[in-house]
Amino acid sequence: MIADPGFQTAVRCEPDLRYQPSDVADVQRAVAEAAELGLPVAIRGTGHGAVSQTGGLLIDTARLDHLHLDPVNRTADVGAGVRWGTVVREAARHGLAPLNGSSPTVGVAGYTLGGGLGPLARQYGYAADHVHRVDLVTPDAQLRHLTADDDLFWAVRGAGGSFGVATALRLRLFPVDRILGGSLAFDPDRLTALLHHYREWTQDLPDTLTSSLAMQAFPDAPGLPPHLRGRRTLRVFITGTDPGQCEPLLEPLRALGTVEDTVRPMRYADLSEVFAEPERPHGYQGDAVAATDLDPAAVDPGLFSPNAEHALFLNVHHLGGALSRPANPPNAVGRRTARFLVRATSPVLVPVAPELAGLHRGLIEGLGRGATSRMRNFVFGDLPIPAEAFHDPADYRRLTALKAETDPADLFRTGLPAARGPVTGRSGSARPNGR
């Protein structure tokens, strides 16, 4: 077996074979050979959302890195190996922006087909809502150009890599160049109070303002680098596409007393510097729920104390706006009635502390008032979460029926149970996430 952890180093990635195709024909040959040998197939773009794979074939799409922008029609043809930073940079040359996430190193394909929640989300919706075409190599090794008249087009936009290898996407771009961006920082000891204020403040905001609350806390532990020991930050991140409208709306937050205020007019292409996501491979585990309301009193501030056992990051994303409206054409991204996405993440080493999953679950389900619905892009690591938790019930039934029809041998294994059984190759399991 080949040890190959990728970006997410806290999961076991040991395929029997690892293959980096250079073009679509290479992908077709790899899928055909895997089917013939009975090898389950996992797909990886950048590996940010990877889960464990033991045996089987790992298809790494890094070399499928072509990118073509059509600024007149505001579209981008993006290979499965392209990362968001490249698309953002090229689109900015034309005063345009994609619906990327906060990290420039994340792959376009996995992020988008998992849903895609980014800084422009309340105005424009999920990235999956604005895909015009998906080029997909299906389990029979055929290349299909999926558009709105195909059931698989509905399915792959929200169900990730369940149905084949996406080799390219055609995405819509948006006329966004200058924005109001940055963050407001607060005293970390005021987490509970800020959660209360944030819950109220977000009730009547326009769709042009997307925000998230982020608490990061490292314990004062000898094993951590000196610059991280005991470090705590509490911020609200801001993206406003109408600076004149959005600037006055920040005053209720500023009135709480900020310790730093970096919100300013800026280029959208520079927004990733505000989020400052890590770019080096590392290990992490995380869980998230889609909630209709928050219960700030359910959060134990001691979890974020310098005396806590684990480093802990809490993120609360304000949803609603375009995220609450049905996609046109429809897709498999659900949870559109949720008002907040509540996330808990921790940097980890291997082996991961067994109590961490329960700590995360208790935090997010408590703050989310008992919410248990998940979003595919925000569950990190090997967590035993059933596939139906990611989808609305009717969508889940439709997805499992399509899975049984298009992949009866369960070549692409993502936990959809309708297709379990016939694979009898020499390897164990492959559970692709695709990012």
Sequence and secondary structure as in RCSB ss.txt:
>XXXX:A:sequence
MIADPGFQTAVRCEPDLRYQPSDVADVQRAVAEAAELGLPVAIRGTGHGAVSQTGGLLIDTARLDHLHLDPVNRT
ADVGAGVRWGTVVREAARHGLAPLNGSSPTVGVAGYTLGGGLGPLARQYGYAADHVHRVDLVTPDAQLRHLTADD
DLFWAVRGAGGSFGVATALRLRLFPVDRILGGSLAFDPDRLTALLHHYREWTQDLPDTLTSSLAMQAFPDAPGLP
PHLRGRRTLRVFITGTDPGQCEPLLEPLRALGTVEDTVRPMRYADLSEVFAEPERPHGYQGDAVAATDLDPAAVD
PGLFSPNAEHALFLNVHHLGGALSRPANPPNAVGRRTARFLVRATSPVLVPVAPELAGLHRGLIEGLGRGATSRM
RNFVFGDLPIPAEAFHDPADYRRLTALKAETDPADLFRTGLPAARGPVTGRSGSARPNGR
>XXXX:A:secstr
      SBTTS EE SEEE  SSHHHHHHHHHHHHHHT  EEEESS TT   EESSEEEE TT   EEEETTTTE
EEEETT BHHHHHHHHHTTT B    S TTSBHHHHHHT    TTHHHH  GGGGEEEEEEE TTS EEEE TTS
HHHHHHHHHTTSSSEEEEEEEE B   EEEEEEEEE GGGHHHHHHHHHHHGGG  TTEEEEEEEEE    TTS 
TTTTT EEEEEEEEESSHHHHGGGGHHHHTT  SEE  EEEEGGGTHHHH    S B EEEEEEEESS  GGG  
GGGGSTT SS EEEEEEE  GGGGS  SS  S   TT SEEEEEEEE  SS  TTHHHHHHHHHHHHTTT     
GGG BSS    GGGGS HHHHHHHHHHHHHH TT  B SS GGG S   SS  EE     
